[in-house]
Amino acid sequence: MTTKELLSMMRLLSAMESAMLTVGKSLPDHLWDDVTRHVEILEREILQRATQ
């Protein structure tokens, strides 16, 4: 996966979170946990690539 694709996935997750908060809806806690875990994975990979 390219860095551009990783950043796109981060933007998608952020937009999804914002949309859910805007409409006053929420995902079940276990799904938010998955989103958080994947955001951390994406962040780590993007930062690792940025320092290479």
Backbone as JSON Lines, residues from 0, in Angstrom:
{"i":0,"aa":"M","n":[0.84,-1.17,0.0],"ca":[0.0,0.0,0.0],"c":[0.89,1.24,0.0]}
{"i":1,"aa":"T","n":[0.53,2.19,-0.81],"ca":[1.34,3.4,-0.9],"c":[1.01,4.35,0.26]}
{"i":2,"aa":"T","n":[1.9,5.3,0.49],"ca":[1.66,6.3,1.53],"c":[0.4,7.1,1.21]}
{"i":3,"aa":"K","n":[0.2,7.4,-0.05],"ca":[-1.0,8.14,-0.47],"c":[-2.26,7.35,-0.12]}
{"i":4,"aa":"E","n":[-2.24,6.05,-0.31],"ca":[-3.39,5.21,0.03],"c":[-3.61,5.16,1.55]}
{"i":5,"aa":"L","n":[-2.52,5.1,2.29],"ca":[-2.62,5.11,3.76],"c":[-3.26,6.41,4.25]}
{"i":6,"aa":"L","n":[-2.82,7.53,3.69],"ca":[-3.39,8.82,4.07],"c":[-4.86,8.9,3.69]}
{"i":7,"aa":"S","n":[-5.22,8.33,2.56],"ca":[-6.61,8.3,2.12],"c":[-7.46,7.52,3.1]}
{"i":8,"aa":"M","n":[-6.96,6.41,3.59],"ca":[-7.68,5.62,4.57],"c":[-7.85,6.39,5.88]}
{"i":9,"aa":"M","n":[-6.83,7.13,6.29],"ca":[-6.93,7.96,7.5],"c":[-8.03,9.01,7.32]}
{"i":10,"aa":"R","n":[-8.07,9.65,6.16],"ca":[-9.09,10.66,5.9],"c":[-10.49,10.04,5.91]}
{"i":11,"aa":"L","n":[-10.61,8.85,5.36],"ca":[-11.89,8.15,5.33],"c":[-12.38,7.84,6.75]}
{"i":12,"aa":"L","n":[-11.5,7.32,7.58],"ca":[-11.88,7.02,8.96],"c":[-12.26,8.29,9.72]}
{"i":13,"aa":"S","n":[-11.52,9.35,9.49],"ca":[-11.82,10.63,10.14],"c":[-13.17,11.17,9.69]}
{"i":14,"aa":"A","n":[-13.45,11.09,8.4],"ca":[-14.73,11.56,7.87],"c":[-15.88,10.73,8.43]}
{"i":15,"aa":"M","n":[-15.68,9.44,8.54],"ca":[-16.71,8.57,9.09],"c":[-17.0,8.95,10.54]}
{"i":16,"aa":"E","n":[-15.96,9.16,11.32],"ca":[-16.13,9.55,12.71],"c":[-16.87,10.89,12.82]}
{"i":17,"aa":"S","n":[-16.47,11.86,12.02],"ca":[-17.11,13.18,12.03],"c":[-18.58,13.08,11.63]}
{"i":18,"aa":"A","n":[-18.88,12.29,10.62],"ca":[-20.26,12.13,10.17],"c":[-21.12,11.5,11.25]}
{"i":19,"aa":"M","n":[-20.59,10.5,11.92],"ca":[-21.35,9.84,12.98],"c":[-21.64,10.81,14.12]}
{"i":20,"aa":"L","n":[-20.67,11.62,14.48],"ca":[-20.86,12.59,15.56],"c":[-21.84,13.69,15.14]}
{"i":21,"aa":"T","n":[-21.78,14.09,13.88],"ca":[-22.65,15.15,13.38],"c":[-24.12,14.74,13.41]}
{"i":22,"aa":"V","n":[-24.41,13.5,13.05],"ca":[-25.79,13.04,13.03],"c":[-26.25,12.49,14.38]}
{"i":23,"aa":"G","n":[-25.35,12.51,15.35],"ca":[-25.71,12.06,16.69],"c":[-25.84,10.56,16.85]}
{"i":24,"aa":"K","n":[-25.21,9.84,15.96],"ca":[-25.22,8.38,16.03],"c":[-23.85,7.88,16.46]}
{"i":25,"aa":"S","n":[-23.82,6.66,16.9],"ca":[-22.55,6.1,17.31],"c":[-22.49,4.63,16.91]}
{"i":26,"aa":"L","n":[-21.29,4.17,16.72],"ca":[-21.06,2.76,16.46],"c":[-20.97,2.03,17.79]}
{"i":27,"aa":"P","n":[-21.19,0.74,17.8],"ca":[-20.97,-0.02,19.03],"c":[-19.5,0.12,19.47]}
{"i":28,"aa":"D","n":[-19.27,0.02,20.76],"ca":[-17.93,0.21,21.31],"c":[-16.89,-0.69,20.66]}
{"i":29,"aa":"H","n":[-17.24,-1.94,20.37],"ca":[-16.25,-2.84,19.79],"c":[-15.8,-2.37,18.4]}
{"i":30,"aa":"L","n":[-16.7,-1.71,17.66],"ca":[-16.31,-1.18,16.35],"c":[-15.43,0.06,16.5]}
{"i":31,"aa":"W","n":[-15.74,0.92,17.49],"ca":[-14.88,2.07,17.74],"c":[-13.49,1.61,18.16]}
{"i":32,"aa":"D","n":[-13.43,0.53,18.93],"ca":[-12.13,-0.02,19.32],"c":[-11.34,-0.46,18.1]}
{"i":33,"aa":"D","n":[-12.03,-1.09,17.14],"ca":[-11.37,-1.5,15.9],"c":[-10.9,-0.29,15.1]}
{"i":34,"aa":"V","n":[-11.73,0.74,15.02],"ca":[-11.35,1.96,14.3],"c":[-10.11,2.57,14.95]}
{"i":35,"aa":"T","n":[-10.12,2.68,16.26],"ca":[-8.97,3.24,16.99],"c":[-7.72,2.44,16.73]}
{"i":36,"aa":"R","n":[-7.83,1.12,16.79],"ca":[-6.67,0.25,16.56],"c":[-6.12,0.44,15.15]}
{"i":37,"aa":"H","n":[-7.0,0.52,14.17],"ca":[-6.54,0.68,12.79],"c":[-5.97,2.07,12.52]}
{"i":38,"aa":"V","n":[-6.52,3.09,13.17],"ca":[-5.94,4.43,13.04],"c":[-4.52,4.42,13.6]}
{"i":39,"aa":"E","n":[-4.31,3.76,14.72],"ca":[-2.97,3.68,15.31],"c":[-2.0,2.95,14.38]}
{"i":40,"aa":"I","n":[-2.47,1.9,13.74],"ca":[-1.64,1.17,12.78],"c":[-1.28,2.07,11.59]}
{"i":41,"aa":"L","n":[-2.27,2.77,11.07],"ca":[-2.03,3.68,9.94],"c":[-1.06,4.78,10.33]}
{"i":42,"aa":"E","n":[-1.27,5.39,11.5],"ca":[-0.38,6.45,11.97],"c":[1.06,5.96,12.05]}
{"i":43,"aa":"R","n":[1.24,4.79,12.66],"ca":[2.58,4.22,12.82],"c":[3.25,4.0,11.47]}
{"i":44,"aa":"E","n":[2.51,3.45,10.53],"ca":[3.08,3.18,9.19],"c":[3.41,4.46,8.46]}
{"i":45,"aa":"I","n":[2.53,5.45,8.51],"ca":[2.77,6.73,7.83],"c":[3.98,7.43,8.43]}
{"i":46,"aa":"L","n":[4.06,7.46,9.77],"ca":[5.2,8.11,10.43],"c":[6.5,7.39,10.14]}
{"i":47,"aa":"Q","n":[6.45,6.08,10.1],"ca":[7.65,5.3,9.8],"c":[8.15,5.62,8.39]}
{"i":48,"aa":"R","n":[7.26,5.74,7.45],"ca":[7.64,6.06,6.08],"c":[8.17,7.51,5.98]}
{"i":49,"aa":"A","n":[7.62,8.4,6.8],"ca":[8.02,9.8,6.75],"c":[9.45,10.0,7.27]}
{"i":50,"aa":"T","n":[9.9,9.1,8.13],"ca":[11.24,9.26,8.71],"c":[12.29,8.45,7.97]}
{"i":51,"aa":"Q","n":[11.92,7.78,6.92],"ca":[12.9,6.99,6.14],"c":[13.63,7.85,5.15]}
